[in-house]
Amino acid sequence: MILMVDDLELLLEQATEAALKAGKFIAGFDRTQLQVNHKAGGTSLSAQVVTQVDLDSQKLIFEVLEPGIEKYDLALLGEENASENDVSGHARFRKSHFWCIDPLDGTLPFIEGSDGFAVSIALVAQSGWPVLGVIYNPATGDLYQALNPLNAPEKRLVLKNGELWLGKENNCIFTLFVDRSFQSDPRYPVCIEQLEALVHQQGLDGMQVVNTCGAVMNAIGVMENAPACYFKLPKPCKGGGSLWDFSATAAIAQACGAVSATDVFGASLDLNRRDSNFMNHKGAIYSSGVNHQAVLQLAQECDQ
């Protein structure tokens, strides 16, 4: 089905309603009552932890999106009902578009009481192009919305809390956003050393590392704190984030134009991967306020 801009605007409204509803539920949950479970997933703890909050949040989102799913014949990929078994048989490869949902990205920060978590909802075309994205941070109340039609670039827009937004660039310090698991990766010290050299070349005052957020808020952090970047290097085992970790922020990055979001080799993120729900095969790099090609070269050298 071909979705016109008017259709996308309606679906953006539904995604926003869903994100706000789920976010209100998450914000009101008593974290002292959390029951933490584990699921089959990637190699990192963050990929394996799930709470009842994740499951209930996803249910709320599905309920709001259901009318649009029926009307436009959309597929649905949510973190808590995704499976690595028979990935190629998923409906997202037969429908023109699919919802890609992370009902609570950053489960570990949520459990620990920080604000590095978010609700993430994206609509992705079968080609892998993210046509819209909604991010809501229940801890701060910040809402990010992006309309990103492939064939109507003049209609692309990004809103933060209802106002036009193009990101923020006002820092003399370079910020590196990483997942905490990356700090135990043998490639991490090399990345730090080379990034420090890049920071020096650009005449910046230094570098700080942030490792307290989930993938969604790491990417948003890059947009909010230029110059900055977020690293996800490829790895042979399953993990490296999932489709739902990157789809909405990729829509925001592409629509605003001030942020680069690619795989480690400079290609568009593979947001409708046929053989897995994970992104470990090519990694992901977000950058702002810095030469993206230089960051890519650095990442490729670190991955040797």
Backbone bond lengths (Angstrom), bond angles and torsions (degrees), N, CA, C in turn:
res aa  C-N    CA-C-N  psi(-1)  N-CA   C-N-CA  omega(-1)  CA-C   N-CA-C  phi
1 M - - - 1.462 - - 1.527 109.91 -
2 I 1.325 115.58 135.77 1.451 120.70 176.82 1.528 108.77 -85.38
3 L 1.314 116.53 125.70 1.458 121.64 177.96 1.519 109.32 -100.88
4 M 1.319 116.35 120.65 1.444 121.70 176.83 1.530 109.75 -82.22
5 V 1.327 116.10 169.24 1.459 119.90 -178.69 1.530 110.77 -59.32
6 D 1.335 117.78 -38.46 1.466 120.59 178.04 1.527 111.06 -60.87
7 D 1.333 115.98 -38.32 1.467 120.27 177.55 1.524 110.52 -65.38
8 L 1.316 116.19 -43.67 1.463 120.41 179.93 1.529 111.27 -63.83
9 E 1.316 116.59 -37.50 1.462 119.61 178.41 1.525 110.70 -63.82
10 L 1.342 116.74 -40.34 1.468 120.31 176.91 1.524 110.71 -64.41
11 L 1.327 117.08 -43.46 1.459 120.92 179.68 1.526 111.14 -67.41
12 L 1.322 116.79 -33.16 1.468 119.63 175.82 1.526 110.05 -63.90
13 E 1.324 117.38 -39.96 1.460 120.72 176.62 1.522 110.62 -61.78
14 Q 1.327 117.09 -42.41 1.462 120.16 179.97 1.530 111.11 -66.26
15 A 1.327 116.46 -41.85 1.465 119.78 178.73 1.516 110.92 -63.76
16 T 1.329 116.41 -38.35 1.462 120.32 178.39 1.518 111.01 -65.28
17 E 1.320 116.32 -44.87 1.469 119.91 176.80 1.526 110.78 -58.74
18 A 1.330 116.52 -43.01 1.463 121.05 -179.21 1.525 111.51 -64.46
19 A 1.346 116.53 -43.92 1.465 120.49 -179.10 1.520 111.04 -64.45
20 L 1.325 116.56 -41.99 1.464 119.97 -179.90 1.522 111.52 -67.12
21 K 1.319 116.55 -39.56 1.460 120.23 179.44 1.525 110.66 -64.58
22 A 1.335 115.93 -46.36 1.465 119.75 178.23 1.519 110.79 -65.74
23 G 1.324 116.86 -39.79 1.463 120.41 -180.00 1.511 112.63 -64.29
24 K 1.334 116.94 -39.44 1.464 120.25 177.26 1.520 110.62 -62.89
25 F 1.324 115.75 -40.34 1.470 119.97 177.27 1.530 110.61 -62.82
26 I 1.332 116.99 -45.84 1.464 121.12 -178.91 1.528 110.67 -63.39
27 A 1.328 116.54 -44.65 1.462 120.51 -177.97 1.519 112.27 -63.07
28 G 1.328 116.76 -30.15 1.454 120.24 -177.67 1.512 114.18 -90.06
29 F 1.328 117.13 0.33 1.466 119.68 -176.69 1.525 110.48 -81.60
30 D 1.301 115.98 136.97 1.461 122.67 177.74 1.526 109.08 -79.65
31 R 1.339 116.05 105.49 1.460 119.43 -174.69 1.528 113.20 -67.74
32 T 1.303 116.92 -16.05 1.474 118.63 176.75 1.522 111.14 -70.55
33 Q 1.327 116.58 -15.73 1.459 120.88 -179.27 1.530 112.88 -98.69
34 L 1.329 116.91 8.63 1.459 120.42 -176.33 1.519 112.52 -63.93
35 Q 1.325 115.09 137.88 1.451 122.15 169.42 1.527 107.02 -113.69
36 V 1.315 116.24 116.88 1.459 121.49 -175.00 1.520 109.70 -98.36
37 N 1.330 115.78 129.30 1.461 121.97 177.82 1.517 108.70 -119.92
38 H 1.318 115.97 177.60 1.457 121.14 178.33 1.518 109.13 -128.65
39 K 1.337 114.43 151.34 1.453 120.99 -179.01 1.522 108.58 -132.05
40 A 1.315 115.41 161.94 1.459 119.30 173.82 1.509 108.55 -68.81
41 G 1.319 116.98 134.70 1.464 118.66 -177.95 1.495 111.17 -172.46
42 G 1.310 115.69 -149.19 1.455 121.51 -179.10 1.512 111.61 -72.15
43 T 1.317 114.87 -170.77 1.456 120.17 -174.14 1.518 113.21 -85.35
44 S 1.326 118.88 -18.07 1.456 120.47 -178.10 1.512 111.18 -86.87
45 L 1.335 115.72 154.63 1.461 120.30 179.36 1.515 111.33 -60.87
46 S 1.329 116.97 -38.84 1.459 120.26 -178.31 1.518 111.93 -62.47
47 A 1.333 118.13 -28.27 1.461 121.64 179.19 1.518 111.87 -79.65
48 Q 1.334 117.50 -13.87 1.457 120.99 -173.31 1.523 113.55 -109.03
49 V 1.339 117.12 -14.57 1.456 120.84 -176.63 1.525 110.36 -86.41
50 V 1.320 116.43 136.29 1.454 121.84 175.81 1.526 108.01 -143.93
51 T 1.315 116.73 145.43 1.460 121.37 176.51 1.515 108.71 -124.02
52 Q 1.327 116.22 167.81 1.452 120.46 175.89 1.524 110.89 -62.61
53 V 1.331 116.43 -26.26 1.462 120.13 177.79 1.532 110.49 -62.80
54 D 1.351 117.06 -43.08 1.462 120.53 176.86 1.532 110.30 -56.52
55 L 1.319 115.53 -47.64 1.467 120.82 -176.17 1.521 111.71 -66.26
56 D 1.323 117.01 -44.24 1.466 120.48 -179.51 1.530 111.23 -68.48
57 S 1.322 116.46 -37.42 1.463 120.23 177.83 1.526 110.45 -62.92
58 Q 1.318 116.65 -43.31 1.455 119.59 179.33 1.524 111.42 -63.25
59 K 1.310 117.22 -39.50 1.465 120.91 178.44 1.528 110.95 -60.85
60 L 1.326 116.98 -43.02 1.467 120.88 178.26 1.533 111.12 -62.04
61 I 1.313 116.15 -41.45 1.464 120.73 -179.94 1.530 110.55 -64.12
62 F 1.330 116.33 -46.21 1.457 120.22 -179.64 1.522 111.31 -58.44
63 E 1.322 116.61 -40.89 1.462 120.46 -178.29 1.524 111.54 -61.58
64 V 1.324 117.02 -40.74 1.463 120.41 -179.57 1.526 111.33 -71.27
65 L 1.321 117.31 -36.15 1.461 121.27 -175.84 1.524 113.59 -81.67
66 E 1.316 117.47 -14.95 1.461 121.61 -172.87 1.537 113.93 -53.96
67 P 1.336 120.55 -45.63 1.473 119.11 179.91 1.520 113.21 -58.70
68 G 1.324 117.48 -41.04 1.460 120.66 178.62 1.521 112.08 -69.20
69 I 1.321 116.60 -34.57 1.464 120.89 177.61 1.520 109.92 -61.54
70 E 1.332 116.04 -44.69 1.465 120.71 179.66 1.524 111.16 -67.92
71 K 1.325 117.07 -45.28 1.466 121.29 -175.45 1.520 112.28 -64.74
72 Y 1.337 116.80 -41.18 1.465 120.54 -173.54 1.527 113.43 -106.50
73 D 1.322 117.25 5.48 1.470 122.19 177.43 1.532 111.20 55.91
74 L 1.325 115.13 57.38 1.460 121.75 -176.65 1.521 111.15 -96.96
75 A 1.308 116.46 150.40 1.462 121.52 170.78 1.523 109.16 -87.58
76 L 1.313 115.77 168.78 1.460 121.19 -173.65 1.520 109.89 -139.45
77 L 1.333 115.84 121.52 1.459 121.51 176.21 1.519 107.91 -125.46
78 G 1.326 116.55 110.00 1.454 121.87 178.50 1.511 110.08 -118.49
79 E 1.323 116.04 146.14 1.465 119.46 -175.12 1.525 112.50 -55.12
80 E 1.324 116.41 -42.41 1.458 118.71 -171.27 1.522 113.78 -84.51
81 N 1.339 118.59 0.02 1.466 119.29 172.36 1.524 111.70 -126.57
82 A 1.328 116.39 12.14 1.466 120.28 178.51 1.523 109.77 -82.14
83 S 1.322 115.30 153.00 1.454 120.86 179.30 1.518 109.29 -138.94
84 E 1.325 115.64 145.64 1.458 120.65 175.05 1.532 111.65 -84.45
85 N 1.327 116.66 -4.38 1.458 120.78 177.23 1.533 109.62 -82.99
86 D 1.316 117.08 125.06 1.465 122.64 177.84 1.525 111.46 54.99
87 V 1.325 116.53 49.95 1.463 120.89 179.49 1.523 111.17 -56.90
88 S 1.326 117.02 -41.03 1.461 120.76 -175.35 1.518 112.86 -65.00
89 G 1.336 117.80 -14.85 1.454 120.97 179.43 1.507 113.85 -88.90
90 H 1.347 117.94 1.17 1.465 120.25 -177.16 1.525 110.94 -67.65
91 A 1.330 115.91 148.94 1.468 122.01 -177.59 1.524 112.58 -62.79
92 R 1.335 118.96 -18.87 1.467 119.98 -178.29 1.519 112.44 -64.56
93 F 1.328 118.01 -15.89 1.459 120.59 177.67 1.532 112.48 -91.39
94 R 1.328 116.65 -6.13 1.464 121.15 179.23 1.529 112.41 -110.32
95 K 1.323 117.47 -22.06 1.462 121.65 -179.05 1.526 109.95 -94.20
96 S 1.332 115.63 159.23 1.468 119.37 -179.69 1.524 111.71 -70.35
97 H 1.341 117.57 -30.91 1.465 122.73 -178.49 1.534 109.62 -144.96
98 F 1.311 115.77 157.76 1.465 119.53 174.66 1.523 110.68 -142.72
99 W 1.327 114.33 145.26 1.461 120.35 171.38 1.519 108.33 -75.55
100 C 1.316 116.75 136.34 1.463 123.00 179.12 1.526 106.95 -124.69
101 I 1.328 117.03 111.25 1.464 121.13 -162.66 1.519 111.67 -126.64
102 D 1.316 115.29 130.56 1.463 121.79 166.94 1.523 106.53 -116.83
103 P 1.327 117.77 105.36 1.465 120.44 -173.89 1.517 114.11 -69.65
104 L 1.334 116.55 -21.30 1.467 121.13 176.16 1.519 107.91 -157.93
105 D 1.303 116.29 86.69 1.459 120.01 176.49 1.526 108.42 -80.38
106 G 1.321 115.46 134.52 1.461 119.65 -176.09 1.517 110.77 88.99
107 T 1.323 115.78 46.25 1.467 119.67 -179.64 1.524 111.43 -59.93
108 L 1.332 116.79 -39.31 1.468 118.77 179.08 1.527 112.11 -62.78
109 P 1.350 119.78 -48.68 1.467 118.84 175.26 1.532 112.46 -57.75
110 F 1.325 116.70 -37.53 1.460 119.62 178.24 1.523 110.79 -62.58
111 I 1.322 116.66 -45.57 1.465 121.15 179.62 1.528 110.81 -61.75
112 E 1.350 115.02 -38.37 1.458 120.30 -175.39 1.527 113.93 -82.72
113 G 1.327 116.91 -9.62 1.458 119.71 175.33 1.507 116.02 92.79
114 S 1.347 117.82 12.53 1.466 119.31 177.21 1.529 108.88 -91.28
115 D 1.344 116.62 -175.49 1.460 119.99 -177.55 1.525 112.35 -110.14
116 G 1.327 118.50 21.21 1.458 121.44 -176.18 1.510 114.50 -89.17
117 F 1.330 117.88 32.71 1.459 121.18 -178.51 1.519 109.59 -123.72
118 A 1.332 116.25 164.07 1.462 119.87 -176.11 1.521 110.69 -163.69
119 V 1.316 115.36 161.11 1.459 123.41 167.52 1.527 107.02 -93.56
120 S 1.323 117.22 134.06 1.456 121.41 -176.01 1.522 110.09 -131.98
121 I 1.337 115.94 124.04 1.467 121.80 -179.86 1.522 108.72 -133.90
122 A 1.322 116.59 128.86 1.464 121.33 178.15 1.516 109.52 -134.44
123 L 1.310 115.50 151.47 1.461 121.94 168.67 1.519 106.59 -110.57
124 V 1.341 115.64 123.96 1.461 121.36 -173.75 1.524 109.18 -120.28
125 A 1.326 116.79 134.27 1.457 121.18 175.33 1.524 109.67 -73.24
126 Q 1.327 115.63 158.58 1.464 119.57 179.72 1.525 111.11 -57.47
127 S 1.322 117.19 -28.08 1.464 121.51 177.96 1.525 112.79 -69.07
128 G 1.344 116.69 -15.03 1.457 121.09 -176.25 1.510 113.49 100.84
129 W 1.328 118.77 0.21 1.459 122.01 179.92 1.525 109.39 -79.73
130 P 1.336 119.23 124.75 1.463 121.45 178.60 1.525 110.63 -80.71
131 V 1.325 117.82 108.80 1.466 120.93 -172.06 1.525 113.10 -86.50
132 L 1.327 116.42 -20.39 1.461 118.89 172.50 1.522 109.61 -157.59
133 G 1.322 115.01 156.22 1.456 120.28 179.81 1.509 111.22 -149.01
134 V 1.316 115.54 142.97 1.465 122.37 175.75 1.520 108.47 -132.93
135 I 1.318 116.44 128.89 1.462 123.29 175.76 1.526 107.78 -124.08
136 Y 1.327 116.44 132.07 1.462 119.75 174.92 1.517 109.16 -131.58
137 N 1.332 115.20 126.91 1.463 121.61 177.24 1.526 108.17 -100.07
138 P 1.333 117.99 105.66 1.470 120.22 -176.37 1.530 113.47 -64.22
139 A 1.334 117.04 -25.86 1.470 120.13 -176.77 1.526 111.73 -74.53
140 T 1.338 117.12 -36.33 1.462 121.20 -177.58 1.520 113.16 -102.96
141 G 1.339 116.41 -18.07 1.457 120.46 -176.10 1.517 113.55 79.96
142 D 1.329 118.39 9.58 1.460 121.32 -179.03 1.530 110.76 -81.26
143 L 1.326 115.26 133.60 1.461 123.22 -178.84 1.528 108.81 -121.07
144 Y 1.323 116.14 126.48 1.461 122.83 177.98 1.528 108.07 -117.22
145 Q 1.333 116.37 132.34 1.456 121.71 -179.89 1.522 109.20 -133.03
146 A 1.329 115.94 138.30 1.467 119.73 178.48 1.517 110.03 -135.59
147 L 1.318 115.04 134.14 1.454 122.85 169.47 1.520 106.18 -110.20
148 N 1.339 116.90 123.34 1.461 120.19 -168.99 1.535 111.61 -138.66
149 P 1.356 117.80 56.81 1.469 119.19 -178.85 1.514 111.46 -64.88
150 L 1.327 116.55 135.38 1.461 120.98 -176.27 1.528 111.75 -65.33
151 N 1.316 117.05 -43.14 1.457 120.99 -171.77 1.530 113.85 -99.29
152 A 1.318 117.07 9.41 1.465 120.40 177.30 1.520 109.10 -137.86
153 P 1.342 117.32 67.25 1.471 120.43 -175.82 1.521 113.62 -59.02
154 E 1.323 116.77 -25.68 1.460 119.88 179.37 1.526 112.30 -68.85
155 K 1.330 117.00 -15.63 1.465 121.71 -179.81 1.532 112.57 -96.33
156 R 1.319 117.19 -1.15 1.463 119.77 -178.84 1.527 109.99 -70.24
157 L 1.316 115.03 139.19 1.467 119.46 177.22 1.516 109.70 -157.04
158 V 1.324 114.96 156.40 1.463 122.25 175.09 1.520 107.83 -130.49
159 L 1.303 115.88 133.16 1.456 122.23 177.16 1.516 109.90 -119.32
160 K 1.321 115.86 140.96 1.457 121.32 167.65 1.523 107.07 -120.95
161 N 1.305 115.44 118.90 1.468 121.36 -178.28 1.526 111.86 52.18
162 G 1.344 114.60 40.04 1.447 121.03 174.96 1.510 115.82 84.78
163 E 1.328 118.40 -2.57 1.467 122.11 -178.83 1.529 110.19 -112.15
164 L 1.324 117.19 145.31 1.457 120.69 176.36 1.524 110.33 -54.55
165 W 1.311 116.74 137.92 1.469 120.94 -172.29 1.511 110.19 -142.05
166 L 1.309 116.53 134.96 1.458 122.26 178.81 1.521 112.05 -124.46
167 G 1.309 117.26 21.14 1.452 119.78 -176.47 1.519 110.88 86.89
168 K 1.302 116.09 -176.08 1.462 121.10 -173.66 1.522 109.44 -141.98
169 E 1.317 116.48 131.79 1.468 120.09 -178.63 1.521 108.89 -139.30
170 N 1.308 116.34 99.69 1.468 118.57 -178.40 1.521 112.95 -151.66
171 N 1.329 116.41 25.90 1.459 119.04 -174.27 1.528 111.96 -112.11
172 C 1.316 115.30 149.66 1.460 121.58 172.55 1.529 110.96 -100.06
173 I 1.327 115.35 -6.23 1.466 121.75 178.58 1.523 108.93 -106.13
174 F 1.320 116.63 133.83 1.452 121.90 175.77 1.531 108.99 -82.05
175 T 1.350 116.72 133.10 1.457 120.59 -179.64 1.521 110.19 -112.23
176 L 1.312 115.34 124.75 1.454 122.12 175.24 1.521 108.50 -103.00
177 F 1.324 116.27 120.64 1.461 121.80 175.90 1.520 108.38 -99.72
178 V 1.331 115.91 128.62 1.466 120.65 179.29 1.522 109.47 -139.75
179 D 1.322 115.04 156.14 1.457 120.30 168.45 1.520 107.68 -76.20
180 R 1.315 116.43 145.21 1.468 118.14 -176.46 1.524 111.98 -61.38
181 S 1.344 117.42 -27.96 1.463 119.54 -179.96 1.528 111.91 -65.32
182 F 1.345 116.74 -27.32 1.461 120.08 -178.71 1.523 111.32 -67.03
183 Q 1.314 117.51 -24.38 1.461 119.78 -177.54 1.529 112.89 -70.44
184 S 1.343 116.54 -14.58 1.463 119.79 174.35 1.535 111.81 -100.30
185 D 1.317 116.08 2.75 1.464 121.83 177.59 1.529 108.55 -76.43
186 P 1.334 118.80 135.02 1.479 119.97 179.95 1.524 113.58 -61.91
187 R 1.318 117.76 -16.73 1.471 120.68 178.70 1.532 111.88 -82.92
188 Y 1.316 117.23 -13.03 1.471 120.77 -174.38 1.528 112.78 -61.68
189 P 1.330 120.85 -48.72 1.477 119.58 -178.87 1.527 112.80 -58.90
190 V 1.324 116.83 -36.65 1.468 120.26 179.34 1.523 109.83 -66.71
191 C 1.330 116.44 -42.34 1.470 120.49 178.15 1.525 110.97 -59.71
192 I 1.323 116.36 -45.06 1.464 120.34 -179.68 1.521 110.62 -61.58
193 E 1.316 116.29 -45.56 1.466 120.48 -178.37 1.533 110.79 -61.11
194 Q 1.329 116.64 -45.07 1.457 119.72 -177.21 1.529 111.40 -72.93
195 L 1.321 117.83 -35.11 1.463 120.40 176.84 1.523 111.18 -65.75
196 E 1.307 116.20 -38.86 1.464 119.40 177.41 1.528 110.75 -61.87
197 A 1.316 115.82 -37.14 1.469 119.47 177.25 1.531 110.43 -66.94
198 L 1.335 116.58 -40.55 1.466 120.66 178.36 1.530 111.30 -64.35
199 V 1.313 115.77 -41.31 1.464 121.24 178.18 1.523 110.33 -61.03
200 H 1.313 116.15 -42.31 1.471 120.98 178.89 1.536 110.19 -63.59
201 Q 1.328 116.81 -42.71 1.460 121.17 179.83 1.523 111.80 -61.07
202 Q 1.325 115.98 -33.31 1.465 120.30 -177.66 1.535 112.19 -85.61
203 G 1.320 117.52 1.10 1.453 121.04 176.08 1.511 114.49 73.41
204 L 1.330 116.82 23.53 1.469 120.45 178.58 1.518 110.25 -84.63
205 D 1.323 115.84 164.82 1.464 120.75 -173.19 1.526 114.03 -83.20
206 G 1.322 117.52 -8.35 1.454 119.40 -179.54 1.512 110.80 153.61
207 M 1.331 115.62 -172.23 1.456 121.55 -176.75 1.517 110.19 -135.90
208 Q 1.319 116.29 141.01 1.455 121.94 172.86 1.521 109.01 -123.14
209 V 1.331 116.60 151.00 1.458 122.42 -178.67 1.520 108.99 -114.78
210 V 1.334 116.16 130.47 1.463 122.67 177.29 1.526 108.21 -115.02
211 N 1.329 116.95 123.95 1.470 120.52 -177.00 1.532 112.02 -133.78
212 T 1.324 116.39 29.88 1.469 120.08 -173.36 1.525 113.19 -111.90
213 C 1.331 117.53 11.29 1.467 120.59 -174.85 1.522 111.41 -121.42
214 G 1.331 115.20 161.50 1.443 121.11 168.40 1.514 110.30 -76.95
215 A 1.328 116.78 176.27 1.460 121.19 -175.66 1.521 112.52 -59.88
216 V 1.335 117.36 -39.48 1.464 120.14 -177.01 1.519 111.31 -64.47
217 M 1.325 117.43 -49.47 1.460 119.68 -178.95 1.519 111.93 -73.46
218 N 1.333 118.19 -22.52 1.468 119.68 170.78 1.526 109.90 -62.70
219 A 1.339 116.97 -46.66 1.463 120.44 179.36 1.523 111.44 -65.60
220 I 1.323 116.76 -42.00 1.466 120.08 176.30 1.528 109.90 -62.03
221 G 1.325 116.94 -38.12 1.461 121.27 177.88 1.515 112.08 -59.08
222 V 1.331 116.77 -38.07 1.465 120.38 176.67 1.520 110.06 -61.96
223 M 1.323 116.49 -40.68 1.466 120.88 -179.30 1.523 112.07 -69.89
224 E 1.314 116.32 -31.41 1.463 121.15 -175.66 1.527 113.08 -87.37
225 N 1.332 118.31 -16.94 1.470 119.93 -167.20 1.522 113.47 -133.50
226 A 1.313 117.25 39.95 1.470 119.25 179.31 1.534 110.74 -60.72
227 P 1.339 116.64 144.02 1.455 128.00 1.05 1.535 111.48 -78.22
228 A 1.336 114.77 137.80 1.468 118.91 -175.15 1.518 109.30 -161.85
229 C 1.324 115.32 164.45 1.463 120.24 171.02 1.518 110.22 -153.28
230 Y 1.317 114.34 161.73 1.466 122.87 178.51 1.520 107.24 -129.96
231 F 1.333 116.13 125.11 1.460 123.03 -174.90 1.524 111.60 -105.00
232 K 1.330 116.28 132.10 1.459 122.31 164.44 1.526 106.04 -136.51
233 L 1.312 117.60 95.84 1.455 120.99 -178.56 1.531 110.61 -76.57
234 P 1.333 117.30 152.75 1.464 120.15 176.72 1.526 110.88 -62.00
235 K 1.314 115.13 154.72 1.458 120.46 172.69 1.517 108.74 -150.84
236 P 1.343 117.76 152.79 1.466 120.34 -173.14 1.523 114.12 -71.56
237 C 1.328 117.28 -28.28 1.464 119.63 -177.67 1.531 110.22 -90.95
238 K 1.326 115.79 161.51 1.455 120.57 -179.67 1.523 110.04 -63.74
239 G 1.312 114.80 141.13 1.454 121.55 -177.48 1.518 108.21 143.06
240 G 1.325 117.26 -146.50 1.457 119.63 178.66 1.502 113.24 70.12
241 G 1.329 116.30 26.46 1.451 119.57 -176.77 1.518 110.59 83.09
242 S 1.321 116.13 166.38 1.457 122.10 -177.69 1.521 110.23 -126.80
243 L 1.310 116.00 172.34 1.467 120.83 -178.67 1.516 111.57 -53.92
244 W 1.329 116.53 -41.18 1.468 120.66 -176.83 1.530 112.68 -74.14
245 D 1.325 117.51 -13.28 1.468 120.53 176.81 1.530 112.33 -76.51
246 F 1.330 117.38 -23.29 1.458 120.62 -169.41 1.520 115.13 -122.03
247 S 1.327 118.79 -17.20 1.465 120.62 -170.99 1.528 112.74 -62.54
248 A 1.325 117.98 -48.15 1.471 120.28 -177.10 1.525 111.30 -68.57
249 T 1.332 117.64 -42.22 1.470 119.16 -179.85 1.525 111.23 -69.84
250 A 1.350 117.27 -29.68 1.463 119.33 174.72 1.523 110.54 -64.95
251 A 1.342 117.18 -39.57 1.461 120.71 176.92 1.522 110.61 -61.33
252 I 1.323 116.76 -42.72 1.465 120.77 179.65 1.526 110.63 -65.23
253 A 1.335 116.42 -45.65 1.462 120.70 -179.15 1.525 111.29 -60.91
254 Q 1.326 116.80 -45.79 1.458 120.35 -178.10 1.521 111.45 -67.49
255 A 1.331 116.80 -38.88 1.463 120.34 -176.92 1.522 112.20 -71.11
256 C 1.333 117.45 -35.50 1.467 118.92 -177.35 1.517 112.06 -83.19
257 G 1.340 117.03 -27.14 1.454 120.77 175.04 1.512 115.54 77.72
258 A 1.336 117.76 -7.63 1.464 120.41 -177.49 1.521 111.84 -94.64
259 V 1.323 117.28 -2.62 1.459 122.33 -176.19 1.521 108.58 -128.52
260 S 1.322 116.86 136.88 1.461 121.57 174.93 1.516 109.02 -96.94
261 A 1.325 116.37 132.61 1.463 121.95 177.81 1.523 107.80 -135.51
262 T 1.322 116.60 104.95 1.463 121.61 -177.02 1.520 109.38 -138.71
263 D 1.334 115.46 174.93 1.450 117.70 167.41 1.528 108.53 -79.07
264 V 1.313 117.51 179.76 1.462 121.59 -175.03 1.530 111.73 -65.28
265 F 1.341 116.12 -18.61 1.463 119.94 -177.58 1.534 112.18 -98.97
266 G 1.327 116.37 5.94 1.456 120.60 175.43 1.508 115.28 90.16
267 A 1.331 118.34 1.06 1.461 121.75 178.68 1.524 109.92 -87.66
268 S 1.331 115.67 164.04 1.463 120.03 176.00 1.522 109.89 -59.35
269 L 1.317 116.14 147.54 1.460 120.15 178.96 1.523 110.47 -59.93
270 D 1.320 116.17 138.19 1.464 123.39 -176.97 1.531 108.29 -83.47
271 L 1.336 115.97 82.50 1.460 121.01 -170.13 1.529 114.11 -91.94
272 N 1.331 116.67 6.66 1.466 119.70 170.66 1.521 108.84 -138.89
273 R 1.308 114.22 53.08 1.465 122.02 -177.98 1.526 110.47 -60.56
274 R 1.316 117.02 133.69 1.458 120.98 -173.39 1.524 114.36 -85.19
275 D 1.329 117.83 -22.68 1.459 118.30 -172.96 1.525 113.74 -107.45
276 S 1.334 117.51 1.14 1.463 119.79 179.93 1.513 109.48 -169.00
277 N 1.329 115.49 160.31 1.460 121.32 171.07 1.524 111.72 -89.81
278 F 1.326 116.92 -8.08 1.455 121.84 -176.94 1.525 111.60 -91.29
279 M 1.328 115.58 165.44 1.466 122.70 -176.41 1.525 112.18 -115.51
280 N 1.319 117.37 18.08 1.461 120.63 -174.05 1.521 113.38 -68.21
281 H 1.338 117.95 -20.00 1.463 120.40 -171.90 1.525 113.38 -69.22
282 K 1.343 116.84 -33.87 1.460 119.73 -177.33 1.519 113.28 -128.94
283 G 1.323 117.82 -4.18 1.448 120.79 179.10 1.516 113.06 67.71
284 A 1.319 116.45 -172.33 1.465 122.19 -179.94 1.515 109.10 -153.04
285 I 1.319 115.89 139.74 1.464 122.33 177.61 1.531 108.72 -132.81
286 Y 1.325 116.84 123.16 1.460 122.74 171.22 1.530 106.95 -110.53
287 S 1.331 116.55 136.84 1.462 118.55 176.17 1.525 110.01 -146.66
288 S 1.321 115.58 153.24 1.461 121.94 175.35 1.518 108.83 -148.78
289 G 1.332 116.31 143.81 1.455 121.25 177.05 1.503 114.49 66.52
290 V 1.329 117.05 19.52 1.458 121.73 -179.44 1.525 107.25 -148.34
291 N 1.322 118.03 155.14 1.454 122.17 179.68 1.526 110.07 -64.78
292 H 1.334 116.22 111.46 1.459 119.41 -175.10 1.528 111.60 -66.14
293 Q 1.319 116.96 -36.15 1.459 119.54 179.45 1.527 111.06 -63.24
294 A 1.319 116.52 -36.84 1.465 119.83 177.68 1.530 110.34 -66.01
295 V 1.328 116.62 -38.87 1.467 120.73 178.39 1.526 109.86 -66.29
296 L 1.330 117.52 -41.41 1.462 121.08 179.10 1.525 110.67 -62.80
297 Q 1.312 116.72 -44.93 1.456 119.94 179.17 1.532 110.83 -60.05
298 L 1.316 114.56 -42.63 1.464 120.05 178.37 1.534 110.58 -61.00
299 A 1.333 115.74 -45.14 1.470 120.33 -179.11 1.523 111.07 -62.87
300 Q 1.324 116.98 -42.28 1.464 120.69 179.87 1.513 111.32 -64.75
301 E 1.331 116.77 -38.04 1.468 119.95 178.67 1.522 110.56 -67.74
302 C 1.336 116.54 -38.39 1.468 120.07 178.79 1.517 111.99 -67.89
303 D 1.325 115.93 -24.97 1.471 120.76 -177.01 1.515 112.69 -86.11
304 Q 1.323 117.94 -1.38 1.464 120.84 -178.31 1.528 110.88 -68.19
